[in-house]
Amino acid sequence: MPAPYLTLKSVTEHETEARRSRFICALAPARTVEEAAAFIDGRRREHPGANHNCTAYVIGERVQKGDDDGEPGGTAGTPMVQALVGRGFSDVVAVVTRYFGGTLLGAGGLVRAYGSAVTETLDRADAVRMVPARLMRVAVAHDQAGRVENDLRASRHAVREVTYAGEVTFDVAVGADEVADFTDWVATLTAGRARVTTGENLHVPA
């Protein structure tokens, strides 16, 4: 069973300072590597004169990547990733832009500066708790589809997609602990005429 995690509602930016070097951290939600890369490219265009634009992202349960962008190896991207993972965040991207203040920080100082830039920004971010769910597919005849769709959309479960073919299929995100109750509810709603199948694991907002 997938574990719950935190993600972000929107972009959050916060600036810190260490020995006159400015560290501007921007965080954003990112559900794919492509979304993370697009955000990173945008931040680099926004700060073309910065000494470094170091990055980190965590996507899903397996994808974690950090980039030191010219800082000594392991002093920026890695502590940024560790800050995100340590706080329980996923589907998120971080860019820390550094404007050098003239004083070298050393490896330990850089690790602290980049890690704390992310954690302090997370403290200010609007987080969302995501909980495990399953994608349930509800297939009904066309004569039932209108009423079933109305009832599904009025429920607390998110309708992800509707497909019209020989029958009408609704893809619905259902909390992992509500699958059995949802299946029973649909059976009652349709007098047992619906065909309900269980799809892939996903997450929904708590």
Phi and psi restraints in degrees (value plus and minus 20) as a CYANA .aco file:
   2 PRO   PHI     -80.1   -40.1
   2 PRO   PSI     132.4   172.4
   3 ALA   PHI    -113.9   -73.9
   3 ALA   PSI     133.3   173.3
   4 PRO   PHI     -83.1   -43.1
   4 PRO   PSI     137.3   177.3
   5 TYR   PHI    -173.1  -133.1
   5 TYR   PSI     151.2   191.2
   6 LEU   PHI    -126.0   -86.0
   6 LEU   PSI     126.4   166.4
   7 THR   PHI    -160.0  -120.0
   7 THR   PSI    -192.1  -152.1
   8 LEU   PHI    -131.9   -91.9
   8 LEU   PSI     130.1   170.1
   9 LYS   PHI    -103.2   -63.2
   9 LYS   PSI     -54.1   -14.1
  10 SER   PHI    -177.2  -137.2
  10 SER   PSI     157.9   197.9
  11 VAL   PHI     -90.7   -50.7
  11 VAL   PSI     117.2   157.2
  12 THR   PHI    -150.0  -110.0
  12 THR   PSI     115.4   155.4
  13 GLU   PHI    -148.6  -108.6
  13 GLU   PSI     121.5   161.5
  14 HIS   PHI    -173.0  -133.0
  14 HIS   PSI     122.7   162.7
  15 GLU   PHI    -133.4   -93.4
  15 GLU   PSI     115.7   155.7
  16 THR   PHI    -143.8  -103.8
  16 THR   PSI     152.3   192.3
  17 GLU   PHI    -159.7  -119.7
  17 GLU   PSI     122.3   162.3
  18 ALA   PHI    -161.9  -121.9
  18 ALA   PSI      93.8   133.8
  19 ARG   PHI      29.8    69.8
  19 ARG   PSI      28.5    68.5
  20 ARG   PHI      52.1    92.1
  20 ARG   PSI     -21.9    18.1
  21 SER   PHI    -101.4   -61.4
  21 SER   PSI     114.8   154.8
  22 ARG   PHI    -113.3   -73.3
  22 ARG   PSI     113.7   153.7
  23 PHE   PHI    -141.5  -101.5
  23 PHE   PSI      88.9   128.9
  24 ILE   PHI    -125.4   -85.4
  24 ILE   PSI      91.3   131.3
  25 CYS   PHI    -121.1   -81.1
  25 CYS   PSI     112.2   152.2
  26 ALA   PHI    -143.9  -103.9
  26 ALA   PSI     110.0   150.0
  27 LEU   PHI    -136.5   -96.5
  27 LEU   PSI     127.3   167.3
  28 ALA   PHI    -170.0  -130.0
  28 ALA   PSI     131.5   171.5
  29 PRO   PHI     -88.9   -48.9
  29 PRO   PSI     124.4   164.4
  30 ALA   PHI    -173.5  -133.5
  30 ALA   PSI      92.3   132.3
  31 ARG   PHI    -108.2   -68.2
  31 ARG   PSI     -33.6     6.4
  32 THR   PHI    -157.8  -117.8
  32 THR   PSI     142.9   182.9
  33 VAL   PHI     -81.7   -41.7
  33 VAL   PSI     -55.4   -15.4
  34 GLU   PHI     -84.6   -44.6
  34 GLU   PSI     -61.1   -21.1
  35 GLU   PHI     -83.9   -43.9
  35 GLU   PSI     -61.0   -21.0
  36 ALA   PHI     -82.9   -42.9
  36 ALA   PSI     -64.6   -24.6
  37 ALA   PHI     -83.4   -43.4
  37 ALA   PSI     -57.8   -17.8
  38 ALA   PHI     -85.9   -45.9
  38 ALA   PSI     -60.6   -20.6
  39 PHE   PHI     -85.6   -45.6
  39 PHE   PSI     -62.9   -22.9
  40 ILE   PHI     -79.8   -39.8
  40 ILE   PSI     -65.3   -25.3
  41 ASP   PHI     -80.5   -40.5
  41 ASP   PSI     -60.3   -20.3
  42 GLY   PHI     -84.0   -44.0
  42 GLY   PSI     -61.4   -21.4
  43 ARG   PHI     -86.6   -46.6
  43 ARG   PSI     -58.0   -18.0
  44 ARG   PHI     -86.0   -46.0
  44 ARG   PSI     -56.6   -16.6
  45 ARG   PHI     -88.6   -48.6
  45 ARG   PSI     -52.4   -12.4
  46 GLU   PHI     -92.4   -52.4
  46 GLU   PSI     -48.1    -8.1
  47 HIS   PHI    -146.4  -106.4
  47 HIS   PSI      43.2    83.2
  48 PRO   PHI     -89.3   -49.3
  48 PRO   PSI     -41.0    -1.0
  49 GLY   PHI    -113.4   -73.4
  49 GLY   PSI     -16.8    23.2
  50 ALA   PHI     -90.2   -50.2
  50 ALA   PSI     133.3   173.3
  51 ASN   PHI     -90.6   -50.6
  51 ASN   PSI     -56.7   -16.7
  52 HIS   PHI    -167.9  -127.9
  52 HIS   PSI     122.9   162.9
  53 ASN   PHI    -143.7  -103.7
  53 ASN   PSI      69.5   109.5
  54 CYS   PHI    -107.6   -67.6
  54 CYS   PSI     127.6   167.6
  55 THR   PHI    -155.8  -115.8
  55 THR   PSI     138.8   178.8
  56 ALA   PHI    -176.9  -136.9
  56 ALA   PSI     124.3   164.3
  57 TYR   PHI    -167.3  -127.3
  57 TYR   PSI     132.3   172.3
  58 VAL   PHI    -149.7  -109.7
  58 VAL   PSI      98.8   138.8
  59 ILE   PHI    -142.5  -102.5
  59 ILE   PSI     103.9   143.9
  60 GLY   PHI      42.8    82.8
  60 GLY   PSI    -170.7  -130.7
  61 GLU   PHI    -117.0   -77.0
  61 GLU   PSI     -29.7    10.3
  62 ARG   PHI    -143.1  -103.1
  62 ARG   PSI     -42.8    -2.8
  63 VAL   PHI    -114.7   -74.7
  63 VAL   PSI      95.0   135.0
  64 GLN   PHI    -156.9  -116.9
  64 GLN   PSI     107.1   147.1
  65 LYS   PHI    -167.1  -127.1
  65 LYS   PSI     117.2   157.2
  66 GLY   PHI    -148.9  -108.9
  66 GLY   PSI     130.0   170.0
  67 ASP   PHI    -152.9  -112.9
  67 ASP   PSI     103.6   143.6
  68 ASP   PHI     -98.3   -58.3
  68 ASP   PSI     -35.8     4.2
  69 ASP   PHI      25.3    65.3
  69 ASP   PSI      29.3    69.3
  70 GLY   PHI      75.5   115.5
  70 GLY   PSI     -34.3     5.7
  71 GLU   PHI     -92.0   -52.0
  71 GLU   PSI     139.9   179.9
  72 PRO   PHI     -73.3   -33.3
  72 PRO   PSI     121.6   161.6
  73 GLY   PHI     -71.9   -31.9
  73 GLY   PSI     108.5   148.5
  74 GLY   PHI      63.2   103.2
  74 GLY   PSI     -17.7    22.3
  75 THR   PHI    -116.4   -76.4
  75 THR   PSI     -27.9    12.1
  76 ALA   PHI    -149.7  -109.7
  76 ALA   PSI     -87.3   -47.3
  77 GLY   PHI     -78.8   -38.8
  77 GLY   PSI     -63.9   -23.9
  78 THR   PHI     -84.4   -44.4
  78 THR   PSI     -70.4   -30.4
  79 PRO   PHI     -83.8   -43.8
  79 PRO   PSI     -47.0    -7.0
  80 MET   PHI     -88.2   -48.2
  80 MET   PSI     -65.1   -25.1
  81 VAL   PHI     -80.8   -40.8
  81 VAL   PSI     -64.8   -24.8
  82 GLN   PHI     -81.7   -41.7
  82 GLN   PSI     -55.8   -15.8
  83 ALA   PHI     -84.9   -44.9
  83 ALA   PSI     -61.8   -21.8
  84 LEU   PHI     -85.9   -45.9
  84 LEU   PSI     -69.5   -29.5
  85 VAL   PHI     -86.1   -46.1
  85 VAL   PSI     -60.5   -20.5
  86 GLY   PHI     -82.3   -42.3
  86 GLY   PSI     -49.6    -9.6
  87 ARG   PHI    -109.5   -69.5
  87 ARG   PSI     -19.8    20.2
  88 GLY   PHI      62.8   102.8
  88 GLY   PSI       3.9    43.9
  89 PHE   PHI    -116.3   -76.3
  89 PHE   PSI     127.2   167.2
  90 SER   PHI    -167.5  -127.5
  90 SER   PSI     151.5   191.5
  91 ASP   PHI      32.2    72.2
  91 ASP   PSI      29.9    69.9
  92 VAL   PHI    -166.5  -126.5
  92 VAL   PSI     129.6   169.6
  93 VAL   PHI    -147.2  -107.2
  93 VAL   PSI     124.4   164.4
  94 ALA   PHI    -148.8  -108.8
  94 ALA   PSI     116.9   156.9
  95 VAL   PHI    -146.7  -106.7
  95 VAL   PSI     103.6   143.6
  96 VAL   PHI    -131.8   -91.8
  96 VAL   PSI      95.2   135.2
  97 THR   PHI    -114.8   -74.8
  97 THR   PSI     106.1   146.1
  98 ARG   PHI    -133.5   -93.5
  98 ARG   PSI     109.0   149.0
  99 TYR   PHI    -128.3   -88.3
  99 TYR   PSI      93.3   133.3
 100 PHE   PHI     -84.9   -44.9
 100 PHE   PSI     113.2   153.2
 101 GLY   PHI    -119.0   -79.0
 101 GLY   PSI     -16.5    23.5
 102 GLY   PHI      82.2   122.2
 102 GLY   PSI     -30.2     9.8
 103 THR   PHI    -138.8   -98.8
 103 THR   PSI     106.7   146.7
 104 LEU   PHI     -88.9   -48.9
 104 LEU   PSI     120.1   160.1
 105 LEU   PHI    -117.9   -77.9
 105 LEU   PSI     -37.7     2.3
 106 GLY   PHI      56.8    96.8
 106 GLY   PSI     144.9   184.9
 107 ALA   PHI     -80.8   -40.8
 107 ALA   PSI     -67.2   -27.2
 108 GLY   PHI     -82.7   -42.7
 108 GLY   PSI     -60.0   -20.0
 109 GLY   PHI     -85.2   -45.2
 109 GLY   PSI     -58.0   -18.0
 110 LEU   PHI     -86.6   -46.6
 110 LEU   PSI     -63.9   -23.9
 111 VAL   PHI     -77.5   -37.5
 111 VAL   PSI     -65.6   -25.6
 112 ARG   PHI     -86.0   -46.0
 112 ARG   PSI     -61.7   -21.7
 113 ALA   PHI     -85.8   -45.8
 113 ALA   PSI     -66.2   -26.2
 114 TYR   PHI     -91.3   -51.3
 114 TYR   PSI     -60.4   -20.4
 115 GLY   PHI     -83.9   -43.9
 115 GLY   PSI     -64.5   -24.5
 116 SER   PHI     -91.6   -51.6
 116 SER   PSI     -49.2    -9.2
 117 ALA   PHI     -79.0   -39.0
 117 ALA   PSI     -61.3   -21.3
 118 VAL   PHI     -92.2   -52.2
 118 VAL   PSI     -66.8   -26.8
 119 THR   PHI     -85.2   -45.2
 119 THR   PSI     -58.7   -18.7
 120 GLU   PHI     -86.6   -46.6
 120 GLU   PSI     -53.6   -13.6
 121 THR   PHI     -92.6   -52.6
 121 THR   PSI     -59.4   -19.4
 122 LEU   PHI     -78.5   -38.5
 122 LEU   PSI     -56.7   -16.7
 123 ASP   PHI     -80.6   -40.6
 123 ASP   PSI     -46.4    -6.4
 124 ARG   PHI    -118.8   -78.8
 124 ARG   PSI     -25.1    14.9
 125 ALA   PHI    -102.7   -62.7
 125 ALA   PSI     137.4   177.4
 126 ASP   PHI    -113.3   -73.3
 126 ASP   PSI      78.8   118.8
 127 ALA   PHI    -110.5   -70.5
 127 ALA   PSI     132.6   172.6
 128 VAL   PHI    -144.5  -104.5
 128 VAL   PSI     111.4   151.4
 129 ARG   PHI    -108.2   -68.2
 129 ARG   PSI     104.7   144.7
 130 MET   PHI    -125.6   -85.6
 130 MET   PSI     111.9   151.9
 131 VAL   PHI    -137.7   -97.7
 131 VAL   PSI     134.8   174.8
 132 PRO   PHI     -81.1   -41.1
 132 PRO   PSI     124.0   164.0
 133 ALA   PHI    -166.8  -126.8
 133 ALA   PSI     151.2   191.2
 134 ARG   PHI    -145.5  -105.5
 134 ARG   PSI     126.9   166.9
 135 LEU   PHI    -106.5   -66.5
 135 LEU   PSI      95.2   135.2
 136 MET   PHI    -122.7   -82.7
 136 MET   PSI     113.5   153.5
 137 ARG   PHI    -127.7   -87.7
 137 ARG   PSI     101.3   141.3
 138 VAL   PHI    -131.6   -91.6
 138 VAL   PSI      95.3   135.3
 139 ALA   PHI    -130.3   -90.3
 139 ALA   PSI     107.6   147.6
 140 VAL   PHI    -156.4  -116.4
 140 VAL   PSI     142.8   182.8
 141 ALA   PHI     -89.8   -49.8
 141 ALA   PSI     138.1   178.1
 142 HIS   PHI     -80.4   -40.4
 142 HIS   PSI     -52.1   -12.1
 143 ASP   PHI     -91.7   -51.7
 143 ASP   PSI     -34.5     5.5
 144 GLN   PHI    -121.8   -81.8
 144 GLN   PSI     -33.0     7.0
 145 ALA   PHI     -81.1   -41.1
 145 ALA   PSI     -62.0   -22.0
 146 GLY   PHI     -80.9   -40.9
 146 GLY   PSI     -68.9   -28.9
 147 ARG   PHI     -88.3   -48.3
 147 ARG   PSI     -59.9   -19.9
 148 VAL   PHI     -83.6   -43.6
 148 VAL   PSI     -62.4   -22.4
 149 GLU   PHI     -82.7   -42.7
 149 GLU   PSI     -63.3   -23.3
 150 ASN   PHI     -79.2   -39.2
 150 ASN   PSI     -64.7   -24.7
 151 ASP   PHI     -88.7   -48.7
 151 ASP   PSI     -58.1   -18.1
 152 LEU   PHI     -83.3   -43.3
 152 LEU   PSI     -65.1   -25.1
 153 ARG   PHI     -90.6   -50.6
 153 ARG   PSI     -42.4    -2.4
 154 ALA   PHI    -102.8   -62.8
 154 ALA   PSI     -33.3     6.7
 155 SER   PHI    -101.2   -61.2
 155 SER   PSI     156.7   196.7
 156 ARG   PHI    -103.1   -63.1
 156 ARG   PSI     -22.4    17.6
 157 HIS   PHI    -111.3   -71.3
 157 HIS   PSI     117.1   157.1
 158 ALA   PHI    -102.6   -62.6
 158 ALA   PSI     105.1   145.1
 159 VAL   PHI    -102.6   -62.6
 159 VAL   PSI      97.5   137.5
 160 ARG   PHI    -108.9   -68.9
 160 ARG   PSI     -56.6   -16.6
 161 GLU   PHI    -179.9  -139.9
 161 GLU   PSI     127.7   167.7
 162 VAL   PHI    -145.4  -105.4
 162 VAL   PSI     108.6   148.6
 163 THR   PHI    -141.4  -101.4
 163 THR   PSI     106.7   146.7
 164 TYR   PHI    -124.2   -84.2
 164 TYR   PSI     101.3   141.3
 165 ALA   PHI    -167.3  -127.3
 165 ALA   PSI    -154.9  -114.9
 166 GLY   PHI     -81.7   -41.7
 166 GLY   PSI     -48.6    -8.6
 167 GLU   PHI    -156.5  -116.5
 167 GLU   PSI     153.1   193.1
 168 VAL   PHI    -123.1   -83.1
 168 VAL   PSI     107.2   147.2
 169 THR   PHI    -136.1   -96.1
 169 THR   PSI     110.3   150.3
 170 PHE   PHI    -130.2   -90.2
 170 PHE   PSI     105.8   145.8
 171 ASP   PHI    -114.0   -74.0
 171 ASP   PSI     100.6   140.6
 172 VAL   PHI    -147.9  -107.9
 172 VAL   PSI     111.0   151.0
 173 ALA   PHI    -106.0   -66.0
 173 ALA   PSI     101.7   141.7
 174 VAL   PHI    -147.0  -107.0
 174 VAL   PSI     111.9   151.9
 175 GLY   PHI     -71.7   -31.7
 175 GLY   PSI     121.1   161.1
 176 ALA   PHI     -77.8   -37.8
 176 ALA   PSI     -51.5   -11.5
 177 ASP   PHI    -107.5   -67.5
 177 ASP   PSI     -16.2    23.8
 178 GLU   PHI    -136.1   -96.1
 178 GLU   PSI     -14.2    25.8
 179 VAL   PHI     -80.3   -40.3
 179 VAL   PSI     -67.1   -27.1
 180 ALA   PHI     -83.5   -43.5
 180 ALA   PSI     -65.6   -25.6
 181 ASP   PHI     -83.0   -43.0
 181 ASP   PSI     -59.0   -19.0
 182 PHE   PHI     -83.4   -43.4
 182 PHE   PSI     -63.9   -23.9
 183 THR   PHI     -81.3   -41.3
 183 THR   PSI     -62.6   -22.6
 184 ASP   PHI     -84.7   -44.7
 184 ASP   PSI     -60.4   -20.4
 185 TRP   PHI     -83.3   -43.3
 185 TRP   PSI     -64.2   -24.2
 186 VAL   PHI     -84.4   -44.4
 186 VAL   PSI     -58.9   -18.9
 187 ALA   PHI     -81.5   -41.5
 187 ALA   PSI     -62.0   -22.0
 188 THR   PHI     -87.3   -47.3
 188 THR   PSI     -63.2   -23.2
 189 LEU   PHI     -79.9   -39.9
 189 LEU   PSI     -55.9   -15.9
 190 THR   PHI    -128.6   -88.6
 190 THR   PSI      -8.4    31.6
 191 ALA   PHI      35.0    75.0
 191 ALA   PSI      16.7    56.7
 192 GLY   PHI      57.7    97.7
 192 GLY   PSI     -12.4    27.6
 193 ARG   PHI    -106.5   -66.5
 193 ARG   PSI     -35.1     4.9
 194 ALA   PHI     -98.0   -58.0
 194 ALA   PSI     130.0   170.0
 195 ARG   PHI    -129.3   -89.3
 195 ARG   PSI      97.5   137.5
 196 VAL   PHI    -132.1   -92.1
 196 VAL   PSI     105.0   145.0
 197 THR   PHI    -145.6  -105.6
 197 THR   PSI     134.4   174.4
 198 THR   PHI    -119.3   -79.3
 198 THR   PSI     107.8   147.8
 199 GLY   PHI    -122.8   -82.8
 199 GLY   PSI    -169.8  -129.8
 200 GLU   PHI     -95.4   -55.4
 200 GLU   PSI     143.7   183.7
 201 ASN   PHI     -94.1   -54.1
 201 ASN   PSI     126.3   166.3
 202 LEU   PHI    -175.6  -135.6
 202 LEU   PSI    -193.4  -153.4
 203 HIS   PHI    -147.9  -107.9
 203 HIS   PSI     129.6   169.6
 204 VAL   PHI    -152.5  -112.5
 204 VAL   PSI     136.9   176.9
 205 PRO   PHI     -81.4   -41.4
 205 PRO   PSI     120.2   160.2
